[in-house]
Amino acid sequence: MELPKILESTAKIRFQDCDPFNHLNNAAYFNYLINAREDQIVENYNLDVYKHGKTTGKSWVVASHQIAYLKPAILMEKVTIESQLISFGSKNLLVEIRMFNNDKTELKAVMWSSFVYFNLLQLSSEKHSEELLSLFESVALPVKQTTFEERMQSLRLQKV
């Protein structure tokens, strides 16, 4: 069975995560997007990063985030979150996560997150196992753009 390359889930924007204008607070986007990705990879790839960390002593740490806020997500709105692995290396991953309105007619935010595979016991970066590299190879879906800025320009032109 072929694994999906674009993962999708939904979330509801909650009161405690909103600013006084009932918009999702800028900092809260990170939680919604990363939590969605974590849930999606457990559900679709059977990869629980926390269990993996406990059993192997290795997990992924965030190296960087780049995010663009395009349209506000508002209180009690149901949003659709898509994610995909756009590139990987022996020690790193680059994931794109997109937040849309529920029916995916309006793109609200896009984030690129760079992760480094990390040995939690030795406190140093670690090479991915062959098993992980094989998984990444089977699910990676690169984008044409090589920078976040180029990607954002391309997505804006698509007028999603």
C-alpha positions as semicolon CSV with decimal commas, in nm:
position;residue;x (nm);y (nm);z (nm)
1;M;0,000;0,000;0,000
2;E;0,137;0,339;-0,101
3;L;0,161;0,594;0,177
4;P;0,005;0,937;0,121
5;K;0,247;1,222;0,053
6;I;0,013;1,504;0,153
7;L;-0,141;1,453;0,496
8;E;-0,459;1,628;0,602
9;S;-0,657;1,688;0,920
10;T;-0,892;1,944;1,069
11;A;-0,888;2,156;1,382
12;K;-1,114;2,409;1,547
13;I;-0,975;2,748;1,649
14;R;-1,024;2,780;2,024
15;F;-1,093;3,087;2,240
16;Q;-0,777;3,060;2,451
17;D;-0,563;3,078;2,135
18;C;-0,717;3,399;2,001
19;D;-0,627;3,766;2,033
20;P;-0,878;4,041;2,130
21;F;-0,994;4,056;1,765
22;N;-1,095;3,687;1,777
23;H;-0,813;3,600;1,536
24;L;-0,578;3,311;1,605
25;N;-0,278;3,461;1,783
26;N;0,036;3,459;1,564
27;A;0,230;3,245;1,812
28;A;-0,057;2,993;1,838
29;Y;-0,028;2,902;1,468
30;F;0,289;2,710;1,551
31;N;0,102;2,487;1,796
32;Y;-0,185;2,418;1,559
33;L;0,045;2,341;1,267
34;I;0,301;2,129;1,454
35;N;0,034;1,941;1,653
36;A;-0,147;1,860;1,329
37;R;0,173;1,729;1,170
38;E;0,253;1,513;1,474
39;D;-0,097;1,361;1,471
40;Q;-0,087;1,312;1,094
41;I;0,240;1,118;1,093
42;V;0,120;0,888;1,371
43;E;-0,206;0,822;1,187
44;N;-0,060;0,785;0,837
45;Y;0,296;0,657;0,890
46;N;0,269;0,497;1,235
47;L;0,554;0,724;1,344
48;D;0,505;0,856;1,697
49;V;0,797;1,093;1,758
50;Y;0,758;1,067;2,136
51;K;0,753;0,687;2,140
52;H;1,044;0,690;1,895
53;G;1,237;0,918;2,131
54;K;1,170;0,695;2,430
55;T;1,264;0,372;2,253
56;T;1,565;0,493;2,050
57;G;1,691;0,791;2,249
58;K;1,665;0,993;1,926
59;S;1,412;1,241;1,798
60;W;1,375;1,558;1,594
61;V;1,435;1,909;1,722
62;V;1,328;2,226;1,546
63;A;1,612;2,403;1,370
64;S;1,399;2,682;1,223
65;H;1,050;2,792;1,127
66;Q;0,946;3,029;0,850
67;I;0,581;3,129;0,849
68;A;0,358;3,352;0,641
69;Y;0,022;3,468;0,770
70;L;-0,207;3,523;0,472
71;K;-0,562;3,537;0,610
72;P;-0,678;3,528;0,971
73;A;-0,809;3,211;1,128
74;I;-1,097;3,313;1,351
75;L;-1,255;3,196;1,675
76;M;-1,444;2,862;1,644
77;E;-1,356;2,830;1,276
78;K;-1,287;2,480;1,151
79;V;-0,964;2,475;0,952
80;T;-0,801;2,213;0,732
81;I;-0,428;2,157;0,779
82;E;-0,215;1,988;0,516
83;S;0,147;1,887;0,555
84;Q;0,415;1,724;0,347
85;L;0,782;1,639;0,366
86;I;0,942;1,854;0,097
87;S;1,305;1,750;0,145
88;F;1,527;1,541;0,369
89;G;1,890;1,456;0,426
90;S;2,095;1,223;0,638
91;K;2,026;1,434;0,951
92;N;1,750;1,678;0,858
93;L;1,391;1,719;0,739
94;L;1,208;2,010;0,580
95;V;0,829;2,004;0,617
96;E;0,571;2,238;0,466
97;I;0,247;2,283;0,658
98;R;-0,048;2,477;0,517
99;M;-0,361;2,598;0,697
100;F;-0,679;2,654;0,493
101;N;-1,040;2,732;0,570
102;N;-1,248;2,417;0,607
103;D;-1,323;2,366;0,236
104;K;-0,969;2,465;0,129
105;T;-1,075;2,765;-0,080
106;E;-0,871;3,012;0,127
107;L;-0,508;2,967;0,228
108;K;-0,455;3,114;0,574
109;A;-0,094;3,034;0,662
110;V;0,209;2,847;0,533
111;M;0,503;2,730;0,740
112;W;0,831;2,565;0,655
113;S;0,981;2,381;0,951
114;S;1,333;2,247;0,947
115;F;1,409;1,962;1,187
116;V;1,738;1,801;1,288
117;Y;1,754;1,438;1,401
118;F;1,906;1,447;1,746
119;N;2,055;1,196;1,988
120;L;1,891;1,289;2,317
121;L;2,147;1,096;2,523
122;Q;2,463;1,226;2,355
123;L;2,315;1,572;2,287
124;S;2,434;1,578;1,928
125;S;2,289;1,548;1,581
126;E;2,246;1,196;1,450
127;K;2,212;1,031;1,111
128;H;1,873;0,888;1,020
129;S;1,851;0,509;1,011
130;E;1,806;0,330;0,678
131;E;1,449;0,251;0,784
132;L;1,371;0,620;0,837
133;L;1,545;0,721;0,512
134;S;1,337;0,460;0,328
135;L;1,016;0,604;0,477
136;F;1,119;0,958;0,386
137;E;1,205;0,852;0,032
138;S;0,860;0,697;-0,011
139;V;0,664;0,998;0,120
140;A;0,871;1,302;0,019
141;L;0,697;1,539;-0,219
142;P;0,936;1,818;-0,317
143;V;0,817;2,157;-0,434
144;K;0,978;2,339;-0,727
145;Q;1,075;2,643;-0,524
146;T;1,400;2,634;-0,328
147;T;1,332;2,922;-0,088
148;F;1,038;3,009;0,132
149;E;1,002;3,346;-0,038
150;E;0,981;3,183;-0,383
151;R;0,728;2,934;-0,250
152;M;0,511;3,209;-0,106
153;Q;0,519;3,401;-0,433
154;S;0,414;3,085;-0,620
155;L;0,128;3,013;-0,378
156;R;0,004;3,373;-0,393
157;L;-0,006;3,350;-0,773
158;Q;-0,217;3,033;-0,745
159;K;-0,471;3,239;-0,545
160;V;-0,585;2,944;-0,337
